[in-house]
Amino acid sequence: MDKNDPLGVSQFVQDVRFRRGLEGELAQSIMTLDPIQSARVHLSIAKSSSFVSADGEKSTASVVLNLKPGQKLNKEQTAAIINMVAGSVASLDPQRVTVVDQAGNFLSSHVDLSDGA
């Protein structure tokens, strides 16, 4: 990603850059939806290891939306954002994606993801 990096860049630096890049790309994709003025995506990606049990740390995501004046997201648009974010991170359960707007409204709480919507 950055061509000026020395050859021995640490795995931590590579992981941070990957996460930031993924967050930025997801935000850009979300901003293509008509009611959205801007978006921020925050990912907490669990490290996979053969030594960690299945009940260990899990990945989560938070999406903060700034909607255009007078605009609202419907449930289908909110579900689409949730599924796009969850589909972009390996083993991220859609139930672990939180979506809020600039007023602090918890948009993802109104979406039923159990039927695949």
DONU-176776 format. One record per residue (C-alpha): residue number from 1; residue in one letter; x, y, z. Coordinates in pm, 1 decimal, decimal comma. Layout:
N
<r><num>NUM</num><residuo>A</residuo><xx>X</xx><yy>Y</yy><zz>Z</zz></r>
...
This chain:
117
<r><num>1</num><residuo>M</residuo><xx>0,0</xx><yy>0,0</yy><zz>0,0</zz></r>
<r><num>2</num><residuo>D</residuo><xx>272,2</xx><yy>247,1</yy><zz>88,1</zz></r>
<r><num>3</num><residuo>K</residuo><xx>564,6</xx><yy>212,4</yy><zz>-149,6</zz></r>
<r><num>4</num><residuo>N</residuo><xx>801,7</xx><yy>398,3</yy><zz>86,3</zz></r>
<r><num>5</num><residuo>D</residuo><xx>787,2</xx><yy>132,4</yy><zz>355,8</zz></r>
<r><num>6</num><residuo>P</residuo><xx>1106,1</xx><yy>-40,5</yy><zz>454,8</zz></r>
<r><num>7</num><residuo>L</residuo><xx>1126,2</xx><yy>-407,4</yy><zz>370,9</zz></r>
<r><num>8</num><residuo>G</residuo><xx>1079,9</xx><yy>-523,4</yy><zz>730,9</zz></r>
<r><num>9</num><residuo>V</residuo><xx>742,0</xx><yy>-366,7</yy><zz>817,9</zz></r>
<r><num>10</num><residuo>S</residuo><xx>591,1</xx><yy>-540,3</yy><zz>1118,6</zz></r>
<r><num>11</num><residuo>Q</residuo><xx>278,8</xx><yy>-754,2</yy><zz>1103,6</zz></r>
<r><num>12</num><residuo>F</residuo><xx>107,6</xx><yy>-507,9</yy><zz>1340,1</zz></r>
<r><num>13</num><residuo>V</residuo><xx>164,4</xx><yy>-218,0</yy><zz>1097,7</zz></r>
<r><num>14</num><residuo>Q</residuo><xx>40,0</xx><yy>-429,5</yy><zz>807,2</zz></r>
<r><num>15</num><residuo>D</residuo><xx>-272,7</xx><yy>-527,6</yy><zz>1003,4</zz></r>
<r><num>16</num><residuo>V</residuo><xx>-349,1</xx><yy>-165,7</yy><zz>1096,5</zz></r>
<r><num>17</num><residuo>R</residuo><xx>-310,8</xx><yy>-53,1</yy><zz>737,2</zz></r>
<r><num>18</num><residuo>F</residuo><xx>-533,1</xx><yy>-334,3</yy><zz>612,0</zz></r>
<r><num>19</num><residuo>R</residuo><xx>-804,2</xx><yy>-250,5</yy><zz>868,3</zz></r>
<r><num>20</num><residuo>R</residuo><xx>-789,0</xx><yy>123,2</yy><zz>790,5</zz></r>
<r><num>21</num><residuo>G</residuo><xx>-805,1</xx><yy>55,0</yy><zz>417,9</zz></r>
<r><num>22</num><residuo>L</residuo><xx>-1103,4</xx><yy>-175,5</yy><zz>459,5</zz></r>
<r><num>23</num><residuo>E</residuo><xx>-1279,0</xx><yy>80,0</yy><zz>682,1</zz></r>
<r><num>24</num><residuo>G</residuo><xx>-1223,3</xx><yy>350,8</yy><zz>421,4</zz></r>
<r><num>25</num><residuo>E</residuo><xx>-1346,3</xx><yy>139,1</yy><zz>132,4</zz></r>
<r><num>26</num><residuo>L</residuo><xx>-1658,6</xx><yy>36,0</yy><zz>323,8</zz></r>
<r><num>27</num><residuo>A</residuo><xx>-1730,1</xx><yy>400,0</yy><zz>412,8</zz></r>
<r><num>28</num><residuo>Q</residuo><xx>-1695,9</xx><yy>500,4</yy><zz>46,2</zz></r>
<r><num>29</num><residuo>S</residuo><xx>-1936,4</xx><yy>224,2</yy><zz>-58,2</zz></r>
<r><num>30</num><residuo>I</residuo><xx>-2190,0</xx><yy>320,6</yy><zz>208,6</zz></r>
<r><num>31</num><residuo>M</residuo><xx>-2176,5</xx><yy>686,1</yy><zz>98,7</zz></r>
<r><num>32</num><residuo>T</residuo><xx>-2305,4</xx><yy>587,1</yy><zz>-246,3</zz></r>
<r><num>33</num><residuo>L</residuo><xx>-2649,9</xx><yy>534,7</yy><zz>-90,4</zz></r>
<r><num>34</num><residuo>D</residuo><xx>-2868,4</xx><yy>836,5</yy><zz>-164,0</zz></r>
<r><num>35</num><residuo>P</residuo><xx>-2966,9</xx><yy>946,5</yy><zz>192,3</zz></r>
<r><num>36</num><residuo>I</residuo><xx>-2609,5</xx><yy>935,1</yy><zz>325,8</zz></r>
<r><num>37</num><residuo>Q</residuo><xx>-2385,6</xx><yy>1240,3</yy><zz>332,1</zz></r>
<r><num>38</num><residuo>S</residuo><xx>-2089,8</xx><yy>1077,6</yy><zz>506,2</zz></r>
<r><num>39</num><residuo>A</residuo><xx>-1999,8</xx><yy>756,0</yy><zz>686,2</zz></r>
<r><num>40</num><residuo>R</residuo><xx>-1734,0</xx><yy>623,0</yy><zz>921,2</zz></r>
<r><num>41</num><residuo>V</residuo><xx>-1670,0</xx><yy>254,2</yy><zz>975,9</zz></r>
<r><num>42</num><residuo>H</residuo><xx>-1485,2</xx><yy>115,2</yy><zz>1276,9</zz></r>
<r><num>43</num><residuo>L</residuo><xx>-1378,1</xx><yy>-249,4</yy><zz>1270,2</zz></r>
<r><num>44</num><residuo>S</residuo><xx>-1254,8</xx><yy>-463,3</yy><zz>1553,2</zz></r>
<r><num>45</num><residuo>I</residuo><xx>-1123,6</xx><yy>-771,8</yy><zz>1378,1</zz></r>
<r><num>46</num><residuo>A</residuo><xx>-1055,7</xx><yy>-1070,3</yy><zz>1600,0</zz></r>
<r><num>47</num><residuo>K</residuo><xx>-724,6</xx><yy>-1242,2</yy><zz>1546,1</zz></r>
<r><num>48</num><residuo>S</residuo><xx>-760,2</xx><yy>-1596,2</yy><zz>1422,6</zz></r>
<r><num>49</num><residuo>S</residuo><xx>-546,1</xx><yy>-1857,4</yy><zz>1586,9</zz></r>
<r><num>50</num><residuo>S</residuo><xx>-555,0</xx><yy>-2232,0</yy><zz>1615,0</zz></r>
<r><num>51</num><residuo>F</residuo><xx>-490,4</xx><yy>-2187,4</yy><zz>1989,1</zz></r>
<r><num>52</num><residuo>V</residuo><xx>-797,5</xx><yy>-1971,0</yy><zz>2058,3</zz></r>
<r><num>53</num><residuo>S</residuo><xx>-1123,1</xx><yy>-2148,0</yy><zz>2136,4</zz></r>
<r><num>54</num><residuo>A</residuo><xx>-1435,6</xx><yy>-2080,8</yy><zz>1929,9</zz></r>
<r><num>55</num><residuo>D</residuo><xx>-1591,5</xx><yy>-1892,4</yy><zz>2223,6</zz></r>
<r><num>56</num><residuo>G</residuo><xx>-1310,5</xx><yy>-1638,2</yy><zz>2230,8</zz></r>
<r><num>57</num><residuo>E</residuo><xx>-1294,5</xx><yy>-1285,9</yy><zz>2100,1</zz></r>
<r><num>58</num><residuo>K</residuo><xx>-1527,0</xx><yy>-1205,3</yy><zz>1809,2</zz></r>
<r><num>59</num><residuo>S</residuo><xx>-1509,7</xx><yy>-941,1</yy><zz>1539,0</zz></r>
<r><num>60</num><residuo>T</residuo><xx>-1741,2</xx><yy>-639,7</yy><zz>1564,5</zz></r>
<r><num>61</num><residuo>A</residuo><xx>-1815,8</xx><yy>-334,5</yy><zz>1353,4</zz></r>
<r><num>62</num><residuo>S</residuo><xx>-1966,3</xx><yy>7,7</yy><zz>1416,1</zz></r>
<r><num>63</num><residuo>V</residuo><xx>-2096,0</xx><yy>236,7</yy><zz>1144,1</zz></r>
<r><num>64</num><residuo>V</residuo><xx>-2167,5</xx><yy>605,2</yy><zz>1205,9</zz></r>
<r><num>65</num><residuo>L</residuo><xx>-2377,3</xx><yy>775,5</yy><zz>941,3</zz></r>
<r><num>66</num><residuo>N</residuo><xx>-2433,5</xx><yy>1142,3</yy><zz>872,5</zz></r>
<r><num>67</num><residuo>L</residuo><xx>-2760,2</xx><yy>1161,0</yy><zz>680,3</zz></r>
<r><num>68</num><residuo>K</residuo><xx>-2846,9</xx><yy>1438,6</yy><zz>438,4</zz></r>
<r><num>69</num><residuo>P</residuo><xx>-3090,5</xx><yy>1696,3</yy><zz>581,3</zz></r>
<r><num>70</num><residuo>G</residuo><xx>-3445,7</xx><yy>1561,5</yy><zz>585,3</zz></r>
<r><num>71</num><residuo>Q</residuo><xx>-3337,6</xx><yy>1209,3</yy><zz>483,8</zz></r>
<r><num>72</num><residuo>K</residuo><xx>-3395,9</xx><yy>882,1</yy><zz>667,8</zz></r>
<r><num>73</num><residuo>L</residuo><xx>-3280,6</xx><yy>527,1</yy><zz>609,6</zz></r>
<r><num>74</num><residuo>N</residuo><xx>-3544,5</xx><yy>259,8</yy><zz>572,0</zz></r>
<r><num>75</num><residuo>K</residuo><xx>-3500,2</xx><yy>-86,0</yy><zz>725,0</zz></r>
<r><num>76</num><residuo>E</residuo><xx>-3389,8</xx><yy>-240,1</yy><zz>394,7</zz></r>
<r><num>77</num><residuo>Q</residuo><xx>-3112,5</xx><yy>18,0</yy><zz>349,0</zz></r>
<r><num>78</num><residuo>T</residuo><xx>-2995,2</xx><yy>-34,5</yy><zz>706,3</zz></r>
<r><num>79</num><residuo>A</residuo><xx>-2996,5</xx><yy>-412,1</yy><zz>655,8</zz></r>
<r><num>80</num><residuo>A</residuo><xx>-2799,0</xx><yy>-365,6</yy><zz>332,1</zz></r>
<r><num>81</num><residuo>I</residuo><xx>-2530,8</xx><yy>-166,7</yy><zz>517,2</zz></r>
<r><num>82</num><residuo>I</residuo><xx>-2513,6</xx><yy>-429,3</yy><zz>792,9</zz></r>
<r><num>83</num><residuo>N</residuo><xx>-2481,4</xx><yy>-715,8</yy><zz>544,7</zz></r>
<r><num>84</num><residuo>M</residuo><xx>-2224,6</xx><yy>-531,9</yy><zz>330,8</zz></r>
<r><num>85</num><residuo>V</residuo><xx>-2002,3</xx><yy>-469,5</yy><zz>633,3</zz></r>
<r><num>86</num><residuo>A</residuo><xx>-2048,4</xx><yy>-823,2</yy><zz>770,0</zz></r>
<r><num>87</num><residuo>G</residuo><xx>-1979,2</xx><yy>-972,7</yy><zz>427,6</zz></r>
<r><num>88</num><residuo>S</residuo><xx>-1653,0</xx><yy>-781,1</yy><zz>398,5</zz></r>
<r><num>89</num><residuo>V</residuo><xx>-1496,7</xx><yy>-914,6</yy><zz>718,6</zz></r>
<r><num>90</num><residuo>A</residuo><xx>-1427,8</xx><yy>-1285,4</yy><zz>754,6</zz></r>
<r><num>91</num><residuo>S</residuo><xx>-1655,5</xx><yy>-1451,6</yy><zz>1011,5</zz></r>
<r><num>92</num><residuo>L</residuo><xx>-1826,8</xx><yy>-1126,4</yy><zz>1116,4</zz></r>
<r><num>93</num><residuo>D</residuo><xx>-2182,2</xx><yy>-1204,3</yy><zz>1227,0</zz></r>
<r><num>94</num><residuo>P</residuo><xx>-2431,5</xx><yy>-941,2</yy><zz>1101,9</zz></r>
<r><num>95</num><residuo>Q</residuo><xx>-2575,2</xx><yy>-931,1</yy><zz>1455,6</zz></r>
<r><num>96</num><residuo>R</residuo><xx>-2241,9</xx><yy>-780,7</yy><zz>1568,4</zz></r>
<r><num>97</num><residuo>V</residuo><xx>-2265,4</xx><yy>-477,6</yy><zz>1335,8</zz></r>
<r><num>98</num><residuo>T</residuo><xx>-2399,3</xx><yy>-159,1</yy><zz>1493,4</zz></r>
<r><num>99</num><residuo>V</residuo><xx>-2533,7</xx><yy>131,5</yy><zz>1285,5</zz></r>
<r><num>100</num><residuo>V</residuo><xx>-2606,3</xx><yy>475,3</yy><zz>1433,3</zz></r>
<r><num>101</num><residuo>D</residuo><xx>-2679,6</xx><yy>813,6</yy><zz>1279,2</zz></r>
<r><num>102</num><residuo>Q</residuo><xx>-2545,2</xx><yy>1158,9</yy><zz>1363,3</zz></r>
<r><num>103</num><residuo>A</residuo><xx>-2821,9</xx><yy>1208,8</yy><zz>1622,7</zz></r>
<r><num>104</num><residuo>G</residuo><xx>-2724,7</xx><yy>887,9</yy><zz>1801,4</zz></r>
<r><num>105</num><residuo>N</residuo><xx>-3027,1</xx><yy>691,2</yy><zz>1680,0</zz></r>
<r><num>106</num><residuo>F</residuo><xx>-2955,5</xx><yy>318,0</yy><zz>1703,0</zz></r>
<r><num>107</num><residuo>L</residuo><xx>-3067,6</xx><yy>228,9</yy><zz>1349,3</zz></r>
<r><num>108</num><residuo>S</residuo><xx>-2959,8</xx><yy>-135,0</yy><zz>1351,6</zz></r>
<r><num>109</num><residuo>S</residuo><xx>-3185,8</xx><yy>-211,5</yy><zz>1651,6</zz></r>
<r><num>110</num><residuo>H</residuo><xx>-3491,6</xx><yy>-177,6</yy><zz>1423,6</zz></r>
<r><num>111</num><residuo>V</residuo><xx>-3368,9</xx><yy>-436,1</yy><zz>1172,4</zz></r>
<r><num>112</num><residuo>D</residuo><xx>-3455,5</xx><yy>-804,4</yy><zz>1198,0</zz></r>
<r><num>113</num><residuo>L</residuo><xx>-3169,2</xx><yy>-998,2</yy><zz>1039,6</zz></r>
<r><num>114</num><residuo>S</residuo><xx>-3303,3</xx><yy>-1342,2</yy><zz>1126,4</zz></r>
<r><num>115</num><residuo>D</residuo><xx>-3484,8</xx><yy>-1382,5</yy><zz>792,1</zz></r>
<r><num>116</num><residuo>G</residuo><xx>-3179,5</xx><yy>-1285,8</yy><zz>587,6</zz></r>
<r><num>117</num><residuo>A</residuo><xx>-3303,0</xx><yy>-930,6</yy><zz>519,7</zz></r>
